């Protein structure tokens, strides 16, 4: 399933029209599909308020209102602009409302807002069809700021159509104000603004409705991960041994952060790795051995470890970074690894040290995955975090292509960037996973999956997806607030089948 920007969605709409479906028919399909979903959640005693803007999003709202009213629901429609400002298709649907004797009010004067306020005090549901996805980065008028405040104070259920008003459809940043929806009915394809930055907090629960537009009518390589898209796990053959499922090296841990290595190696083991060897500094060897799973090998190292040392143990992939700290110079190890041939996963403090040898990364032919969150990515590319938030897709894509590495840019909807420009948005995970050690588990999982003869990009996709799904499994049974990194590991056995 593709993820699209508002401009890409507009091209898809136009292509559908050129292919023979009138735009007014697309609006009818969208509104009817939304009405059908809304009906599942309301009863005949519900009082539904629909706020319609001047554009096609408002037209969708009018279609929703007409279908609900025709089936006997109590519906009150409010237009936020004068009739002459409406789009052509919206004007057609306004005429249909009048023909069906469905009353429409306008929010133009102060007294109109008093009327809305009275209605909100009695309402059970409010439907936001004001702006849609095409909102640009410009100031909102005082009228809309007031309107959004009234909607957010509403105690009933708030349902946005396609995207909550006040949220930019391209990068998911809110303007001065925006509607905090309980649910968002996304039409045809997820918009980037629903998934980036403030988007997930504003959209609430998302529901996708299909109105028959061909997503392949545009050139686009942004996708929403579904389990059917993954190439892992794979069925195991009977005549195999542990080295067929990957011998993984984890270079992790330091004084005060010994748990990072243990979580990483557990992530690799529980994702199916045949053998995991964890290299730790001498000073934490005893604590790690005493707490690590007995299936893992624990060895010590100094900062002169080379790929030749690792190769001697038939290793297939190397993870470096979780908990190694910044006090010692790990650049030498990274230089050796980037000059070698074994796939490398670089996480956490490994990214701090990578910044010092970034030129080696550009020259390297070694397959590499990096797993930064936005702060780490900001330091790595020396660009302010706020600037990256204004174009996260652009910055992630540029780095992946320029350095020919897979980038896992972590967030609520983690993005996986391929070396050819392909981008995948994760569909799993929850806020409870924002907990210490969660990233260590993810890095271990990616390394563990890659060691099983899985392409690094595919390993990153699968690792991110199942990491999130494991967290979702725990949260669905026990809630988000008690979720820890160990719970993610323990829940893998229920989701990784």
Residue pairs with C-beta under 8 A, 6 or more apart in sequence:
1 189
1 190
1 215
1 223
1 224
1 226
2 189
2 215
2 220
2 222
2 223
2 224
3 189
3 190
3 191
3 192
3 195
3 222
3 223
3 224
3 423
3 425
4 12
4 189
4 190
4 191
4 192
4 215
4 218
4 220
4 222
5 169
5 170
5 191
5 192
6 133
6 134
6 169
6 170
6 191
6 193
7 170
8 218
8 220
9 133
9 188
9 189
9 191
10 134
11 217
11 218
12 188
12 189
12 213
12 214
12 215
12 217
12 218
13 23
13 26
13 213
15 214
15 217
15 218
16 26
16 212
16 213
16 214
16 217
17 23
17 26
19 214
19 217
21 212
23 56
23 89
24 89
24 92
24 93
26 211
26 213
27 56
27 59
27 60
27 63
27 89
27 93
28 63
29 211
29 212
30 60
30 63
30 187
30 188
30 209
30 211
31 59
31 60
31 61
31 62
31 63
31 64
31 66
31 67
31 93
32 63
32 67
33 185
33 187
33 209
33 210
33 211
34 60
34 63
34 64
34 161
34 185
34 187
34 209
35 63
35 64
35 67
35 68
36 67
37 185
37 207
37 209
38 48
38 64
38 68
38 125
38 127
38 159
38 185
39 68
39 71
39 73
41 125
41 157
42 48
42 73
42 124
42 125
44 72
44 73
45 74
45 124
46 73
46 74
46 124
46 125
47 74
47 76
47 119
47 122
47 123
47 124
47 125
48 65
48 68
48 73
48 74
48 75
48 76
48 123
48 124
48 125
48 126
48 127
49 76
49 78
49 116
49 119
49 120
49 123
49 125
49 126
49 127
50 61
50 62
50 64
50 65
50 75
50 76
50 77
50 78
50 126
50 127
50 129
51 61
51 78
51 80
51 107
51 126
51 127
51 128
51 129
51 130
51 147
51 151
51 165
52 58
52 59
52 61
52 62
52 65
52 77
52 78
52 79
52 80
52 90
52 129
52 130
53 61
53 79
53 80
53 81
53 129
53 130
53 131
53 132
53 165
54 79
54 80
54 81
54 85
54 86
54 87
54 90
55 86
55 87
55 90
55 131
55 132
55 134
56 87
56 89
56 90
56 132
57 129
57 130
57 131
57 132
57 133
57 161
57 162
58 79
58 80
58 86
58 87
58 90
58 129
58 130
58 132
59 86
59 87
59 89
59 90
59 92
59 93
60 129
60 132
60 161
60 162
60 187
61 77
61 127
61 129
61 161
62 77
62 90
62 93
62 94
62 96
62 97
62 129
63 93
64 127
64 129
64 161
65 75
65 77
65 97
65 102
66 93
66 96
66 97
66 100
66 102
68 75
69 75
69 100
69 102
70 100
75 102
76 103
76 105
76 119
76 123
77 97
77 102
77 103
77 104
77 105
78 104
78 105
78 106
78 107
78 112
78 116
79 86
79 94
79 104
79 105
79 106
79 107
80 106
80 107
80 130
80 143
80 144
80 147
81 106
82 106
82 108
83 91
83 94
86 94
94 104
97 104
98 104
105 112
105 115
105 116
106 112
107 113
107 116
107 143
107 147
113 146
113 147
113 150
116 150
117 150
120 126
120 150
120 154
123 154
123 156
124 156
124 157
125 156
125 157
125 158
125 159
126 151
126 154
126 156
126 157
126 158
126 159
127 159
127 160
127 161
128 151
128 158
128 159
128 160
128 161
128 164
128 165
128 179
128 181
129 161
130 144
130 147
130 165
130 179
131 163
131 165
131 166
132 161
132 162
132 163
132 165
132 169
133 162
133 163
133 169
133 191
133 193
134 169
135 165
135 166
135 167
135 168
135 169
135 175
136 168
137 168
137 173
137 175
138 175
139 175
139 176
140 148
140 166
140 175
140 176
140 177
144 165
144 166
144 177
145 176
145 177
148 165
148 166
148 177
148 178
148 179
149 177
151 158
151 179
152 158
152 179
152 180
157 182
157 183
158 179
158 180
158 181
158 182
158 183
158 204
159 181
159 182
159 183
159 184
159 185
160 179
160 181
160 183
160 184
160 185
160 202
160 203
160 204
161 184
161 185
161 187
162 184
162 185
162 186
162 187
162 191
163 169
163 184
163 186
163 191
163 193
163 194
163 199
163 203
164 178
164 179
164 180
164 181
164 184
164 202
164 203
165 178
165 179
166 174
166 175
166 176
166 177
166 178
166 179
166 202
167 173
167 174
167 175
167 178
167 179
167 193
167 198
167 199
167 202
167 203
168 174
168 175
168 193
169 191
169 192
169 193
170 191
170 192
170 193
171 192
171 193
171 196
171 197
171 389
171 390
171 391
171 392
172 192
172 193
172 194
172 195
172 196
172 197
172 198
172 199
172 200
172 202
173 196
173 197
173 198
173 389
173 390
174 198
174 202
178 198
178 202
179 202
180 201
180 202
180 204
181 202
181 203
181 204
182 204
182 205
183 204
183 205
183 206
183 207
184 194
184 202
184 203
184 204
184 205
184 206
184 207
185 206
185 207
185 209
186 194
186 203
186 206
186 207
186 208
186 209
187 209
187 211
188 208
188 209
188 210
188 211
188 213
188 215
189 208
189 213
189 215
190 206
190 208
190 224
190 425
192 222
192 393
193 199
194 200
194 203
194 206
195 224
195 413
195 425
196 392
196 393
196 413
197 389
197 392
199 413
200 412
200 413
221 420
221 421
221 422
221 423
222 393
222 423
222 424
222 425
223 229
223 422
223 423
223 424
223 425
224 424
224 425
224 427
225 416
225 424
225 425
225 426
225 427
225 428
225 461
225 464
225 465
226 427
227 465
229 424
229 461
230 458
230 461
230 462
230 465
231 454
231 455
231 458
231 462
232 449
232 452
232 454
232 458
232 459
232 462
233 272
233 462
233 496
233 497
234 452
234 454
236 245
237 244
241 274
242 274
242 275
243 274
243 275
243 314
244 274
244 453
245 272
245 273
245 274
245 451
245 452
246 272
246 273
246 274
246 275
246 316
246 317
246 448
246 450
246 451
246 452
246 453
247 273
247 274
247 275
247 276
247 277
247 313
247 314
247 315
247 316
247 451
248 265
248 268
248 273
248 275
248 276
248 277
248 315
248 316
248 317
248 318
248 319
248 447
248 448
248 451
249 276
249 277
249 278
249 279
249 310
249 313
249 315
249 317
249 318
249 319
250 261
250 264
250 265
250 268
250 276
250 277
250 278
250 279
250 318
250 319
250 320
250 322
250 444
250 447
251 278
251 279
251 301
251 305
251 318
251 319
251 320
251 321
251 324
251 333
252 260
252 261
252 264
252 265
252 278
252 279
252 280
252 319
252 320
252 321
252 322
252 323
252 324
252 440
253 259
253 260
253 261
253 262
253 278
253 280
253 281
253 284
253 288
253 322
253 323
253 324
254 281
254 284
254 323
254 324
254 325
254 327
254 328
255 281
255 283
255 284
255 325
256 325
257 323
257 324
257 325
258 280
258 284
258 287
258 288
258 291
258 323
259 291
259 323
259 437
259 440
260 322
260 323
260 324
260 348
260 437
260 440
261 278
261 280
261 288
261 292
261 322
261 323
261 440
262 278
262 288
262 291
262 292
263 322
263 437
263 440
263 441
263 444
263 485
263 486
263 489
264 278
264 319
264 322
264 347
264 440
264 441
264 443
264 444
264 447
265 276
265 278
265 292
265 293
265 296
265 444
266 293
266 441
266 444
266 486
266 489
267 440
267 441
267 442
267 443
267 444
267 445
267 447
267 448
267 467
267 489
268 276
268 319
268 444
268 445
268 447
268 448
268 451
269 276
269 293
269 295
269 296
269 444
269 448
270 445
270 448
270 489
270 492
270 493
270 496
271 444
271 445
271 448
271 449
271 463
271 466
271 492
271 496
272 448
272 449
272 452
272 496
273 447
273 448
273 451
273 452
274 451
274 452
275 297
276 295
276 296
276 297
276 448
277 296
277 297
277 298
277 299
277 313
277 315
278 288
278 292
278 296
278 297
278 298
278 299
279 299
279 300
279 301
279 305
280 288
280 298
280 299
280 300
280 301
281 300
281 301
281 302
282 300
282 302
285 298
285 300
288 298
289 298
292 298
301 309
303 328
303 329
303 330
303 332
303 333
304 332
305 333
305 336
306 333
306 336
307 318
307 336
307 337
307 339
307 340
307 341
307 342
310 318
310 342
311 340
311 342
315 342
316 342
316 343
316 450
316 451
316 453
317 342
317 343
317 344
317 345
317 447
317 450
317 451
318 337
318 342
318 343
318 344
318 345
318 447
319 344
319 345
319 346
319 347
319 443
319 444
319 446
319 447
320 330
320 333
320 334
320 337
320 344
320 345
320 346
320 347
320 350
321 345
321 346
321 347
321 348
321 349
321 350
321 351
321 353
321 443
322 347
322 348
322 349
322 350
322 439
322 440
322 443
322 444
323 348
323 349
323 440
324 330
324 348
324 349
324 350
324 353
325 349
326 349
326 352
326 353
329 353
330 349
330 350
330 353
331 353
331 356
331 357
334 346
334 350
334 353
334 354
334 357
334 360
335 357
335 360
337 344
337 366
338 344
338 357
338 360
338 361
338 363
338 364
338 366
338 368
339 360
339 364
339 366
340 366
341 365
341 366
342 366
343 366
343 367
343 368
343 369
343 450
343 456
344 366
344 367
344 368
344 369
345 368
345 369
345 370
345 371
345 443
345 446
345 447
345 450
346 354
346 368
346 369
346 370
346 371
347 370
347 371
347 439
347 440
347 442
347 443
348 371
348 376
348 439
348 440
348 443
351 370
351 371
351 372
351 376
351 379
351 380
352 376
352 379
354 361
354 370
354 380
355 379
355 380
355 382
358 380
361 368
361 403
361 405
362 402
362 403
367 406
367 456
368 403
368 405
368 406
368 456
369 405
369 406
369 407
369 408
369 446
369 450
369 456
369 459
369 460
370 380
370 405
370 406
370 407
370 408
371 408
371 410
371 439
371 442
371 443
371 446
372 380
372 407
372 408
372 409
372 410
373 409
373 410
373 411
373 439
374 385
374 388
374 389
374 392
374 409
374 410
374 411
375 385
377 388
377 395
377 396
377 399
377 407
377 409
378 384
378 385
378 388
381 388
381 395
381 399
383 395
388 395
392 409
392 415
393 415
393 423
396 407
396 409
396 415
396 417
396 423
397 417
397 421
397 423
399 405
399 407
399 417
400 406
400 407
400 417
400 418
400 419
400 421
401 419
401 420
401 421
404 419
405 419
406 416
406 417
406 418
406 419
406 456
406 457
406 460
407 415
407 416
407 417
408 414
408 415
408 416
408 417
408 442
408 446
408 460
408 464
409 415
409 416
409 417
410 439
410 442
412 429
412 431
413 425
413 426
413 427
413 429
414 425
414 426
414 429
414 464
414 468
415 423
415 424
415 425
415 426
416 423
416 424
416 426
416 457
416 460
416 461
416 464
417 423
418 424
418 457
419 457
422 457
424 461
426 464
426 465
426 468
427 465
427 468
428 464
428 465
428 466
428 467
428 468
428 469
428 471
428 472
429 467
429 468
429 471
429 472
430 468
430 471
430 472
430 475
430 480
430 483
431 480
432 471
432 474
432 475
432 479
432 480
432 481
432 482
432 483
433 467
433 468
433 471
433 483
433 488
435 483
435 484
435 485
436 485
437 484
437 485
437 486
438 467
438 471
438 485
438 488
440 485
441 467
441 485
441 488
441 489
442 463
442 464
442 467
445 463
445 466
445 467
445 492
446 459
446 460
446 463
446 464
447 459
448 463
449 459
449 462
449 463
450 456
450 459
454 462
466 492
466 495
466 496
467 488
469 495
470 488
470 489
470 491
470 492
470 494
470 495
470 496
471 483
471 487
471 488
471 491
473 491
473 494
473 495
474 483
474 487
474 488
474 490
474 491
475 483
478 487
